[in-house]
Amino acid sequence: MNRLHNPIIEENANWDIIIIGGGATGLGTALDATTRGLKTLLVEQSDFAKGTSSRSTKLVHGGVRYLAQGDIGLVKHALEERGLLQKNAAHLVDKEAFIIPCYSWFSIIKYLSGLTIYDWLSGKYSFGKSEYLSKRETLSLMPEIKAKGLKGGIKYFDGKFDDARLAINIAQTAIENGATLLNYTKVISLQKNGESITGIETEDTLTGKRNNFKGKVIINATGVFVDDILKMNNPNSKNMVRPSQGIHIVLDKSFLNTDSALMIPKTSDGRVLFAVPWHKHLLVGTTDTPINEHSLEPKALRAEVDFILATAASYFNRKPLESDILSVFSGLRPLAAPSNNDGNSTKEISRDHKLLISAKGLITITGGKWTTYRRMAEETVNLAITHANLKASDCKTRTLKIHGCNNFSDSNFLDIYGTDKSAIEELMAKNPELSEKLHPDFPYNKAEVVWAIENEMAETVEDVLSRRLRVLFIDAKAAMEMAPKVASILAKALQANADWEHNQIEIFNNLAQGYIYNNDKKAQSVLTEQ
């Protein structure tokens, strides 16, 4: 198969910075580096944001629970980054009202006091002032929650976004500023000169072609895979990351038919749970399960799904059942592991990031959260410049607009494309056939598939339906029904034969089965001890 997006790369090029990993941190680092004038290459083993960075709770936030844990510094930095992100990616980041229903007067005092501090920490980047709501006001805004025993609620403001789409737009911005980005390019070894890391050897996972790239400094930004890269340098290196699995389920919006999000501040085991309106559906999560293995497609455990359903049932008037789950997906947080941790709880593991020189020429960045990706990238590039004695200017990303950024909205589903919306509409005007919907229950059309292929580096059916249109994460069965149309458009773009087209559909359908909740699955039958 030919690659749709194979940039011409100068032979024997000596890159200033080579970044391994195309998630939020890696993409942010590529953007920061290239805008400082550094010759930048990024390689990603799969599609951009394939792993953790497409599987978040879709929140751009300071982290209310981190405030409760006393991590003031992390919260303050995150709130500032929240404000910058809302300005720089206005087409994707929206202010969202969150409601905490309170069933005791003590809860009202406790949460209003804490959120007043949260507002104060946001300073000039405030999204709005927290306030007390009476019982009647709370039920008026969120009538689907249980009224019995309700004393009132607290309303506060945070941000909501589309994670995978932001990742793609950051990638586009980096390319527009001179960076070279390669997806489906896996690092198979590190090149060394003595004890120094001088480059990488890669394999194109779609074509099998191998390449060598030389770089003055290599950035390991591979999330839960950072230890795999570190062991390429030193097989005996200690693990930096303690993965924690978080799952989400997606329900019909009728379970919480409101524009506000629900925040459950303390679940039965001390976690925080959110129910967030997202793409006209309801996203509910997340869990926090320590695990010992990592993969690109982690599976939800039955105990995790049961926990979310039970917690939601204790707040919703209508109890969600297993049969109501439209999609279930899992993500792995690359938590920076402490030096001594012999317990299973991830509550004491740092949610902040770790940045260190792993070897001469190799820098590792891990931990952190989507909201602070820009700040993490800035710190990473600062260290790379010092470590490799690179010539570069100061950071430019605080005020840099992300590809597509605009403030215009007419409540059209294409608004998520920002400034690209008009180009997609032009595609449909020139070829009315592209206006055809992919599925009767969704607004998405053929023009968006063509756009994703031609302008957003989509190479497979999964790329389109998972991270460009998000359907796999919203309704897995509907995504399977769309797959043949998407495969047909891809095959035409690739000039691929019918066998390739059928194979793409089969691969996608097998993947999508993992997003359809089935309590008979062995992988979900037991929450084993990790």
Secondary structure, DSSP 8 states (H G I E B T S, - for coil): ---S------TT-EEEEEEE--SHHHHHHHHHHHHTT--EEEE-SSSTT-SGGGSS--EE---HHHHHTT-HHHHHHHHHHHHHHHHHTTTT-EEEEEEEEESSHHHHHHHHHHHHHHHHHHGGG-----EEEEHHHHHHH-TTB--TT--EEEEEEEEE--HHHHHHHHHHHHHHTT-EEESSEEEEEEEEETTEEEEEEEEETTT--EEEEEEEEEEE--GGGHHHHHHHH-TT----EEEEEEEEEEEEGGGG-SSSEEEE---TTS--EEEEEETTEEEEE---EE-S---SS----HHHHHHHHHHHHTTBSS---GGG-SEEEEEEEEEE--SS--SS--TTSBSSEEEEEEETTEEEEEE--GGGHHHHHHHHHHHHHHHHT-------TTS---TT------S-GGGGGGGGHHHHHHHHHH-GGGG-BSSTTS--BHHHHHHHHHHS---SHHIIIIIIS-HHHH-HHHHHHHHHHHHHHHHHHHT--HHHHHHHHHHHHHHHHTTS--TT-HHHH-----
